[in-house]
Amino acid sequence: MAKRRPSGDGMVRKREDGRWEGRIIIGHEENGNPIFRYIYADTQKELTAKLRQSITA
């Protein structure tokens, strides 16, 4: 069964090329569409650290 992450941690997935991709919402456009920031890393641990750092920044 998949592990659940806390709400607000963003989206995390493993890409076909082996890298990990993270996506967080940094705001919304005037029409309501979300604005995403994409972050990449070689390992899942590196990615979660980068995501937490960019969320708090």
PQR file with spaces between the fields and no chain letter, atoms N, CA, C, O and H, PARSE charges and radii, in Angstrom:
ATOM       1  N    MET     1       0.843   -1.177    0.000 -0.4000 1.5000
ATOM       2  CA   MET     1       0.000    0.000    0.000 -0.0000 2.0000
ATOM       3  C    MET     1       0.890    1.243    0.000  0.5500 1.7000
ATOM       4  O    MET     1       1.940    1.258    0.643 -0.5500 1.4000
ATOM       5  N    ALA     2       0.480    2.259   -0.703 -0.4000 1.5000
ATOM       6  CA   ALA     2       1.263    3.487   -0.822 -0.0000 2.0000
ATOM       7  C    ALA     2       1.265    4.271    0.489  0.5500 1.7000
ATOM       8  O    ALA     2       0.309    4.229    1.263 -0.5500 1.4000
ATOM       9  H    ALA     2      -0.373    2.247   -1.225  0.4000 1.0000
ATOM      10  N    LYS     3       2.372    4.989    0.714 -0.4000 1.5000
ATOM      11  CA   LYS     3       2.469    5.828    1.906 -0.0000 2.0000
ATOM      12  C    LYS     3       1.801    7.163    1.638  0.5500 1.7000
ATOM      13  O    LYS     3       1.896    7.704    0.536 -0.5500 1.4000
ATOM      14  H    LYS     3       3.149    5.023    0.086  0.4000 1.0000
ATOM      15  N    ARG     4       1.128    7.690    2.643 -0.4000 1.5000
ATOM      16  CA   ARG     4       0.480    8.995    2.503 -0.0000 2.0000
ATOM      17  C    ARG     4       1.381   10.064    3.083  0.5500 1.7000
ATOM      18  O    ARG     4       1.991    9.886    4.137 -0.5500 1.4000
ATOM      19  H    ARG     4       1.050    7.250    3.538  0.4000 1.0000
ATOM      20  N    ARG     5       1.451   11.170    2.379 -0.4000 1.5000
ATOM      21  CA   ARG     5       2.209   12.315    2.859 -0.0000 2.0000
ATOM      22  C    ARG     5       1.245   13.332    3.438  0.5500 1.7000
ATOM      23  O    ARG     5       0.069   13.345    3.074 -0.5500 1.4000
ATOM      24  H    ARG     5       0.956   11.315    1.522  0.4000 1.0000
ATOM      25  N    PRO     6       1.720   14.183    4.332 -0.5600 1.5000
ATOM      26  CA   PRO     6       0.851   15.219    4.894  0.2800 2.0000
ATOM      27  C    PRO     6       0.367   16.193    3.824  0.5500 1.7000
ATOM      28  O    PRO     6       1.039   16.412    2.816 -0.5500 1.4000
ATOM      29  N    SER     7      -0.787   16.761    4.055 -0.4000 1.5000
ATOM      30  CA   SER     7      -1.325   17.764    3.144 -0.0000 2.0000
ATOM      31  C    SER     7      -0.395   18.969    3.108  0.5500 1.7000
ATOM      32  O    SER     7       0.104   19.406    4.145 -0.5500 1.4000
ATOM      33  H    SER     7      -1.333   16.582    4.873  0.4000 1.0000
ATOM      34  N    GLY     8      -0.164   19.500    1.917 -0.4000 1.5000
ATOM      35  CA   GLY     8       0.701   20.663    1.776 -0.0000 2.0000
ATOM      36  C    GLY     8       2.137   20.321    1.436  0.5500 1.7000
ATOM      37  O    GLY     8       2.961   21.221    1.273 -0.5500 1.4000
ATOM      38  H    GLY     8      -0.570   19.145    1.075  0.4000 1.0000
ATOM      39  N    ASP     9       2.460   19.021    1.325 -0.4000 1.5000
ATOM      40  CA   ASP     9       3.822   18.617    0.987 -0.0000 2.0000
ATOM      41  C    ASP     9       4.071   18.593   -0.516  0.5500 1.7000
ATOM      42  O    ASP     9       5.203   18.359   -0.940 -0.5500 1.4000
ATOM      43  H    ASP     9       1.791   18.290    1.457  0.4000 1.0000
ATOM      44  N    GLY    10       3.070   18.824   -1.314 -0.4000 1.5000
ATOM      45  CA   GLY    10       3.243   18.814   -2.755 -0.0000 2.0000
ATOM      46  C    GLY    10       3.095   17.415   -3.328  0.5500 1.7000
ATOM      47  O    GLY    10       2.780   16.464   -2.612 -0.5500 1.4000
ATOM      48  H    GLY    10       2.151   19.014   -0.969  0.4000 1.0000
ATOM      49  N    MET    11       3.329   17.303   -4.639 -0.4000 1.5000
ATOM      50  CA   MET    11       3.203   16.046   -5.348 -0.0000 2.0000
ATOM      51  C    MET    11       4.599   15.492   -5.588  0.5500 1.7000
ATOM      52  O    MET    11       5.505   16.242   -5.952 -0.5500 1.4000
ATOM      53  H    MET    11       3.585   18.075   -5.221  0.4000 1.0000
ATOM      54  N    VAL    12       4.788   14.189   -5.389 -0.4000 1.5000
ATOM      55  CA   VAL    12       6.079   13.539   -5.600 -0.0000 2.0000
ATOM      56  C    VAL    12       5.855   12.322   -6.476  0.5500 1.7000
ATOM      57  O    VAL    12       4.937   11.538   -6.235 -0.5500 1.4000
ATOM      58  H    VAL    12       4.052   13.580   -5.093  0.4000 1.0000
ATOM      59  N    ARG    13       6.709   12.157   -7.513 -0.4000 1.5000
ATOM      60  CA   ARG    13       6.613   10.967   -8.357 -0.0000 2.0000
ATOM      61  C    ARG    13       7.974   10.647   -8.943  0.5500 1.7000
ATOM      62  O    ARG    13       8.848   11.510   -9.025 -0.5500 1.4000
ATOM      63  H    ARG    13       7.455   12.793   -7.708  0.4000 1.0000
ATOM      64  N    LYS    14       8.145    9.397   -9.351 -0.4000 1.5000
ATOM      65  CA   LYS    14       9.371    8.975  -10.006 -0.0000 2.0000
ATOM      66  C    LYS    14       9.146    9.007  -11.508  0.5500 1.7000
ATOM      67  O    LYS    14       8.181    8.435  -12.014 -0.5500 1.4000
ATOM      68  H    LYS    14       7.436    8.695   -9.284  0.4000 1.0000
ATOM      69  N    ARG    15      10.049    9.684  -12.220 -0.4000 1.5000
ATOM      70  CA   ARG    15       9.930    9.824  -13.666 -0.0000 2.0000
ATOM      71  C    ARG    15      10.483    8.587  -14.372  0.5500 1.7000
ATOM      72  O    ARG    15      11.175    7.769  -13.766 -0.5500 1.4000
ATOM      73  H    ARG    15      10.833   10.149  -11.809  0.4000 1.0000
ATOM      74  N    GLU    16      10.164    8.464  -15.669 -0.4000 1.5000
ATOM      75  CA   GLU    16      10.645    7.330  -16.447 -0.0000 2.0000
ATOM      76  C    GLU    16      12.164    7.317  -16.571  0.5500 1.7000
ATOM      77  O    GLU    16      12.761    6.250  -16.711 -0.5500 1.4000
ATOM      78  H    GLU    16       9.601    9.128  -16.161  0.4000 1.0000
ATOM      79  N    ASP    17      12.798    8.495  -16.522 -0.4000 1.5000
ATOM      80  CA   ASP    17      14.258    8.553  -16.650 -0.0000 2.0000
ATOM      81  C    ASP    17      14.968    8.264  -15.329  0.5500 1.7000
ATOM      82  O    ASP    17      16.196    8.326  -15.271 -0.5500 1.4000
ATOM      83  H    ASP    17      12.312    9.361  -16.409  0.4000 1.0000
ATOM      84  N    GLY    18      14.220    7.946  -14.261 -0.4000 1.5000
ATOM      85  CA   GLY    18      14.806    7.569  -12.988 -0.0000 2.0000
ATOM      86  C    GLY    18      14.906    8.695  -11.982  0.5500 1.7000
ATOM      87  O    GLY    18      15.142    8.445  -10.800 -0.5500 1.4000
ATOM      88  H    GLY    18      13.222    7.895  -14.308  0.4000 1.0000
ATOM      89  N    ARG    19      14.731    9.938  -12.427 -0.4000 1.5000
ATOM      90  CA   ARG    19      14.787   11.062  -11.493 -0.0000 2.0000
ATOM      91  C    ARG    19      13.453   11.198  -10.777  0.5500 1.7000
ATOM      92  O    ARG    19      12.432   10.680  -11.227 -0.5500 1.4000
ATOM      93  H    ARG    19      14.540   10.141  -13.387  0.4000 1.0000
ATOM      94  N    TRP    20      13.482   11.904   -9.654 -0.4000 1.5000
ATOM      95  CA   TRP    20      12.270   12.190   -8.897 -0.0000 2.0000
ATOM      96  C    TRP    20      11.819   13.608   -9.208  0.5500 1.7000
ATOM      97  O    TRP    20      12.642   14.516   -9.324 -0.5500 1.4000
ATOM      98  H    TRP    20      14.312   12.325   -9.288  0.4000 1.0000
ATOM      99  N    GLU    21      10.510   13.797   -9.342 -0.4000 1.5000
ATOM     100  CA   GLU    21       9.927   15.100   -9.669 -0.0000 2.0000
ATOM     101  C    GLU    21       8.966   15.502   -8.559  0.5500 1.7000
ATOM     102  O    GLU    21       8.135   14.709   -8.117 -0.5500 1.4000
ATOM     103  H    GLU    21       9.842   13.059   -9.248  0.4000 1.0000
ATOM     104  N    GLY    22       9.094   16.735   -8.125 -0.4000 1.5000
ATOM     105  CA   GLY    22       8.181   17.277   -7.136 -0.0000 2.0000
ATOM     106  C    GLY    22       7.477   18.495   -7.696  0.5500 1.7000
ATOM     107  O    GLY    22       8.051   19.238   -8.493 -0.5500 1.4000
ATOM     108  H    GLY    22       9.769   17.379   -8.484  0.4000 1.0000
ATOM     109  N    ARG    23       6.247   18.702   -7.287 -0.4000 1.5000
ATOM     110  CA   ARG    23       5.469   19.835   -7.788 -0.0000 2.0000
ATOM     111  C    ARG    23       4.715   20.454   -6.624  0.5500 1.7000
ATOM     112  O    ARG    23       4.041   19.756   -5.866 -0.5500 1.4000
ATOM     113  H    ARG    23       5.781   18.099   -6.639  0.4000 1.0000
ATOM     114  N    ILE    24       4.832   21.771   -6.488 -0.4000 1.5000
ATOM     115  CA   ILE    24       4.091   22.484   -5.454 -0.0000 2.0000
ATOM     116  C    ILE    24       3.358   23.654   -6.096  0.5500 1.7000
ATOM     117  O    ILE    24       3.796   24.193   -7.112 -0.5500 1.4000
ATOM     118  H    ILE    24       5.379   22.338   -7.104  0.4000 1.0000
ATOM     119  N    ILE    25       2.250   24.034   -5.498 -0.4000 1.5000
ATOM     120  CA   ILE    25       1.483   25.181   -5.967 -0.0000 2.0000
ATOM     121  C    ILE    25       2.014   26.418   -5.257  0.5500 1.7000
ATOM     122  O    ILE    25       2.035   26.471   -4.028 -0.5500 1.4000
ATOM     123  H    ILE    25       1.895   23.595   -4.673  0.4000 1.0000
ATOM     124  N    ILE    26       2.446   27.418   -6.034 -0.4000 1.5000
ATOM     125  CA   ILE    26       3.004   28.637   -5.437 -0.0000 2.0000
ATOM     126  C    ILE    26       2.030   29.801   -5.499  0.5500 1.7000
ATOM     127  O    ILE    26       2.307   30.868   -4.950 -0.5500 1.4000
ATOM     128  H    ILE    26       2.429   27.375   -7.033  0.4000 1.0000
ATOM     129  N    GLY    27       0.902   29.613   -6.156 -0.4000 1.5000
ATOM     130  CA   GLY    27      -0.094   30.672   -6.251 -0.0000 2.0000
ATOM     131  C    GLY    27      -1.145   30.309   -7.281  0.5500 1.7000
ATOM     132  O    GLY    27      -1.197   29.177   -7.762 -0.5500 1.4000
ATOM     133  H    GLY    27       0.678   28.746   -6.602  0.4000 1.0000
ATOM     134  N    HIS    28      -1.978   31.277   -7.613 -0.4000 1.5000
ATOM     135  CA   HIS    28      -3.031   31.065   -8.602 -0.0000 2.0000
ATOM     136  C    HIS    28      -3.079   32.252   -9.560  0.5500 1.7000
ATOM     137  O    HIS    28      -2.823   33.394   -9.180 -0.5500 1.4000
ATOM     138  H    HIS    28      -1.935   32.196   -7.222  0.4000 1.0000
ATOM     139  N    GLU    29      -3.414   31.946  -10.817 -0.4000 1.5000
ATOM     140  CA   GLU    29      -3.610   32.993  -11.812 -0.0000 2.0000
ATOM     141  C    GLU    29      -4.935   33.696  -11.536  0.5500 1.7000
ATOM     142  O    GLU    29      -5.717   33.261  -10.690 -0.5500 1.4000
ATOM     143  H    GLU    29      -3.622   31.017  -11.126  0.4000 1.0000
ATOM     144  N    GLU    30      -5.176   34.781  -12.254 -0.4000 1.5000
ATOM     145  CA   GLU    30      -6.424   35.530  -12.056 -0.0000 2.0000
ATOM     146  C    GLU    30      -7.653   34.697  -12.379  0.5500 1.7000
ATOM     147  O    GLU    30      -8.713   34.895  -11.785 -0.5500 1.4000
ATOM     148  H    GLU    30      -4.541   35.134  -12.941  0.4000 1.0000
ATOM     149  N    ASN    31      -7.517   33.752  -13.330 -0.4000 1.5000
ATOM     150  CA   ASN    31      -8.666   32.930  -13.702 -0.0000 2.0000
ATOM     151  C    ASN    31      -8.834   31.712  -12.790  0.5500 1.7000
ATOM     152  O    ASN    31      -9.748   30.912  -12.992 -0.5500 1.4000
ATOM     153  H    ASN    31      -6.656   33.591  -13.813  0.4000 1.0000
ATOM     154  N    GLY    32      -7.956   31.563  -11.785 -0.4000 1.5000
ATOM     155  CA   GLY    32      -8.096   30.484  -10.821 -0.0000 2.0000
ATOM     156  C    GLY    32      -7.201   29.284  -11.065  0.5500 1.7000
ATOM     157  O    GLY    32      -7.129   28.392  -10.219 -0.5500 1.4000
ATOM     158  H    GLY    32      -7.213   32.213  -11.621  0.4000 1.0000
ATOM     159  N    ASN    33      -6.513   29.240  -12.207 -0.4000 1.5000
ATOM     160  CA   ASN    33      -5.619   28.119  -12.480 -0.0000 2.0000
ATOM     161  C    ASN    33      -4.404   28.169  -11.551  0.5500 1.7000
ATOM     162  O    ASN    33      -3.876   29.249  -11.284 -0.5500 1.4000
ATOM     163  H    ASN    33      -6.571   29.965  -12.893  0.4000 1.0000
ATOM     164  N    PRO    34      -3.957   27.015  -11.057 -0.5600 1.5000
ATOM     165  CA   PRO    34      -2.799   27.011  -10.160  0.2800 2.0000
ATOM     166  C    PRO    34      -1.498   27.275  -10.913  0.5500 1.7000
ATOM     167  O    PRO    34      -1.363   26.928  -12.087 -0.5500 1.4000
ATOM     168  N    ILE    35      -0.541   27.897  -10.216 -0.4000 1.5000
ATOM     169  CA   ILE    35       0.803   28.115  -10.741 -0.0000 2.0000
ATOM     170  C    ILE    35       1.705   27.131  -10.011  0.5500 1.7000
ATOM     171  O    ILE    35       1.792   27.158   -8.783 -0.5500 1.4000
ATOM     172  H    ILE    35      -0.651   28.179   -9.263  0.4000 1.0000
ATOM     173  N    PHE    36       2.382   26.255  -10.767 -0.4000 1.5000
ATOM     174  CA   PHE    36       3.202   25.204  -10.180 -0.0000 2.0000
ATOM     175  C    PHE    36       4.680   25.553  -10.248  0.5500 1.7000
ATOM     176  O    PHE    36       5.121   26.262  -11.153 -0.5500 1.4000
ATOM     177  H    PHE    36       2.312   26.233  -11.764  0.4000 1.0000
ATOM     178  N    ARG    37       5.446   25.046   -9.274 -0.4000 1.5000
ATOM     179  CA   ARG    37       6.909   25.065   -9.317 -0.0000 2.0000
ATOM     180  C    ARG    37       7.343   23.604   -9.338  0.5500 1.7000
ATOM     181  O    ARG    37       6.923   22.810   -8.496 -0.5500 1.4000
ATOM     182  H    ARG    37       5.088   24.471   -8.539  0.4000 1.0000
ATOM     183  N    TYR    38       8.192   23.254  -10.313 -0.4000 1.5000
ATOM     184  CA   TYR    38       8.684   21.892  -10.457 -0.0000 2.0000
ATOM     185  C    TYR    38      10.097   21.802   -9.906  0.5500 1.7000
ATOM     186  O    TYR    38      10.923   22.680  -10.153 -0.5500 1.4000
ATOM     187  H    TYR    38       8.533   23.899  -10.997  0.4000 1.0000
ATOM     188  N    ILE    39      10.372   20.747   -9.162 -0.4000 1.5000
ATOM     189  CA   ILE    39      11.679   20.528   -8.555 -0.0000 2.0000
ATOM     190  C    ILE    39      12.090   19.092   -8.870  0.5500 1.7000
ATOM     191  O    ILE    39      11.270   18.176   -8.814 -0.5500 1.4000
ATOM     192  H    ILE    39       9.700   20.034   -8.961  0.4000 1.0000
ATOM     193  N    TYR    40      13.373   18.903   -9.204 -0.4000 1.5000
ATOM     194  CA   TYR    40      13.881   17.586   -9.577 -0.0000 2.0000
ATOM     195  C    TYR    40      15.054   17.201   -8.688  0.5500 1.7000
ATOM     196  O    TYR    40      15.801   18.061   -8.222 -0.5500 1.4000
ATOM     197  H    TYR    40      14.040   19.647   -9.249  0.4000 1.0000
ATOM     198  N    ALA    41      15.212   15.877   -8.454 -0.4000 1.5000
ATOM     199  CA   ALA    41      16.334   15.366   -7.668 -0.0000 2.0000
ATOM     200  C    ALA    41      16.602   13.919   -8.075  0.5500 1.7000
ATOM     201  O    ALA    41      15.769   13.271   -8.708 -0.5500 1.4000
ATOM     202  H    ALA    41      14.605   15.179   -8.833  0.4000 1.0000
ATOM     203  N    ASP    42      17.782   13.429   -7.700 -0.4000 1.5000
ATOM     204  CA   ASP    42      18.165   12.059   -8.036 -0.0000 2.0000
ATOM     205  C    ASP    42      17.553   11.030   -7.090  0.5500 1.7000
ATOM     206  O    ASP    42      17.317    9.891   -7.491 -0.5500 1.4000
ATOM     207  H    ASP    42      18.459   13.956   -7.186  0.4000 1.0000
ATOM     208  N    THR    43      17.292   11.415   -5.836 -0.4000 1.5000
ATOM     209  CA   THR    43      16.702   10.487   -4.876 -0.0000 2.0000
ATOM     210  C    THR    43      15.458   11.114   -4.252  0.5500 1.7000
ATOM     211  O    THR    43      15.275   12.331   -4.280 -0.5500 1.4000
ATOM     212  H    THR    43      17.483   12.341   -5.510  0.4000 1.0000
ATOM     213  N    GLN    44      14.618   10.263   -3.697 -0.4000 1.5000
ATOM     214  CA   GLN    44      13.385   10.746   -3.076 -0.0000 2.0000
ATOM     215  C    GLN    44      13.694   11.572   -1.829  0.5500 1.7000
ATOM     216  O    GLN    44      13.010   12.558   -1.557 -0.5500 1.4000
ATOM     217  H    GLN    44      14.767    9.274   -3.675  0.4000 1.0000
ATOM     218  N    LYS    45      14.714   11.179   -1.071 -0.4000 1.5000
ATOM     219  CA   LYS    45      15.072   11.938    0.133 -0.0000 2.0000
ATOM     220  C    LYS    45      15.539   13.343   -0.228  0.5500 1.7000
ATOM     221  O    LYS    45      15.160   14.313    0.429 -0.5500 1.4000
ATOM     222  H    LYS    45      15.270   10.378   -1.292  0.4000 1.0000
ATOM     223  N    GLU    46      16.368   13.455   -1.278 -0.4000 1.5000
ATOM     224  CA   GLU    46      16.828   14.774   -1.722 -0.0000 2.0000
ATOM     225  C    GLU    46      15.642   15.634   -2.139  0.5500 1.7000
ATOM     226  O    GLU    46      15.579   16.822   -1.825 -0.5500 1.4000
ATOM     227  H    GLU    46      16.676   12.667   -1.811  0.4000 1.0000
ATOM     228  N    LEU    47      14.709   15.021   -2.848 -0.4000 1.5000
ATOM     229  CA   LEU    47      13.552   15.765   -3.336 -0.0000 2.0000
ATOM     230  C    LEU    47      12.690   16.268   -2.187  0.5500 1.7000
ATOM     231  O    LEU    47      12.272   17.426   -2.197 -0.5500 1.4000
ATOM     232  H    LEU    47      14.760   14.055   -3.104  0.4000 1.0000
ATOM     233  N    THR    48      12.417   15.427   -1.204 -0.4000 1.5000
ATOM     234  CA   THR    48      11.582   15.886   -0.095 -0.0000 2.0000
ATOM     235  C    THR    48      12.272   17.006    0.676  0.5500 1.7000
ATOM     236  O    THR    48      11.607   17.922    1.158 -0.5500 1.4000
ATOM     237  H    THR    48      12.757   14.487   -1.197  0.4000 1.0000
ATOM     238  N    ALA    49      13.600   16.942    0.797 -0.4000 1.5000
ATOM     239  CA   ALA    49      14.330   18.025    1.469 -0.0000 2.0000
ATOM     240  C    ALA    49      14.222   19.317    0.670  0.5500 1.7000
ATOM     241  O    ALA    49      14.012   20.385    1.245 -0.5500 1.4000
ATOM     242  H    ALA    49      14.140   16.198    0.405  0.4000 1.0000
ATOM     243  N    LYS    50      14.365   19.229   -0.655 -0.4000 1.5000
ATOM     244  CA   LYS    50      14.254   20.418   -1.503 -0.0000 2.0000
ATOM     245  C    LYS    50      12.837   20.989   -1.461  0.5500 1.7000
ATOM     246  O    LYS    50      12.655   22.206   -1.427 -0.5500 1.4000
ATOM     247  H    LYS    50      14.536   18.361   -1.122  0.4000 1.0000
ATOM     248  N    LEU    51      11.837   20.108   -1.464 -0.4000 1.5000
ATOM     249  CA   LEU    51      10.449   20.568   -1.403 -0.0000 2.0000
ATOM     250  C    LEU    51      10.171   21.297   -0.098  0.5500 1.7000
ATOM     251  O    LEU    51       9.572   22.372   -0.099 -0.5500 1.4000
ATOM     252  H    LEU    51      11.986   19.119   -1.492  0.4000 1.0000
ATOM     253  N    ARG    52      10.603   20.717    1.014 -0.4000 1.5000
ATOM     254  CA   ARG    52      10.377   21.365    2.314 -0.0000 2.0000
ATOM     255  C    ARG    52      11.066   22.713    2.376  0.5500 1.7000
ATOM     256  O    ARG    52      10.520   23.671    2.923 -0.5500 1.4000
ATOM     257  H    ARG    52      11.090   19.843    1.015  0.4000 1.0000
ATOM     258  N    GLN    53      12.277   22.792    1.812 -0.4000 1.5000
ATOM     259  CA   GLN    53      13.018   24.051    1.820 -0.0000 2.0000
ATOM     260  C    GLN    53      12.299   25.103    0.980  0.5500 1.7000
ATOM     261  O    GLN    53      12.215   26.262    1.387 -0.5500 1.4000
ATOM     262  H    GLN    53      12.721   22.013    1.368  0.4000 1.0000
ATOM     263  N    SER    54      11.781   24.718   -0.184 -0.4000 1.5000
ATOM     264  CA   SER    54      11.116   25.707   -1.034 -0.0000 2.0000
ATOM     265  C    SER    54       9.738   26.080   -0.498  0.5500 1.7000
ATOM     266  O    SER    54       9.264   27.187   -0.752 -0.5500 1.4000
ATOM     267  H    SER    54      11.849   23.777   -0.514  0.4000 1.0000
ATOM     268  N    ILE    55       9.086   25.182    0.238 -0.4000 1.5000
ATOM     269  CA   ILE    55       7.785   25.506    0.829 -0.0000 2.0000
ATOM     270  C    ILE    55       7.962   26.529    1.944  0.5500 1.7000
ATOM     271  O    ILE    55       7.161   27.455    2.066 -0.5500 1.4000
ATOM     272  H    ILE    55       9.471   24.283    0.444  0.4000 1.0000
ATOM     273  N    THR    56       9.001   26.370    2.757 -0.4000 1.5000
ATOM     274  CA   THR    56       9.221   27.291    3.871 -0.0000 2.0000
ATOM     275  C    THR    56       9.848   28.601    3.419  0.5500 1.7000
ATOM     276  O    THR    56       9.767   29.597    4.138 -0.5500 1.4000
ATOM     277  H    THR    56       9.652   25.617    2.658  0.4000 1.0000
ATOM     278  N    ALA    57      10.471   28.624    2.244 -0.4000 1.5000
ATOM     279  CA   ALA    57      11.131   29.848    1.759 -0.0000 2.0000
ATOM     280  C    ALA    57      10.142   30.860    1.255  0.5500 1.7000
ATOM     281  O    ALA    57      10.534   31.940    0.814 -0.5500 1.4000
ATOM     282  H    ALA    57      10.536   27.815    1.660  0.4000 1.0000
